[in-house]
């Protein structure tokens, strides 16, 4: 069986991948909520993102059966740091110094919790 930390990283990575897929699929969309539903159904990258979230949730449920919630849940914040980094790389988003400092603080917090 995989170590819980590795399973958490896989779950978080799938969640982050889902977010990147969602953003990719929604670029340029300008409709309303009714149009959004149709857009989601016809956009493969959004459907891929939903699949990533579904698999991530199944893994997460398995994680919760094995480790304390007080350990596992804060680890989800790794995803925040990854999303900021990938948004900067993939979408060329402007990330301020304050956001980078926030990422550093989140990373320090996760490292403390994982001990």
Secondary structure, DSSP 8 states (H G I E B T S, - for coil): ---HHHHHHHHHHHHHHHHHHHHHHHTT----HHHHHHHHHT-HHHHHHHHHHHHHHHHHHHHHTTS-HHHHHHHTTHHHHHHHHHHHHHS-----HHHHHHHHHHHHHHHHHT-
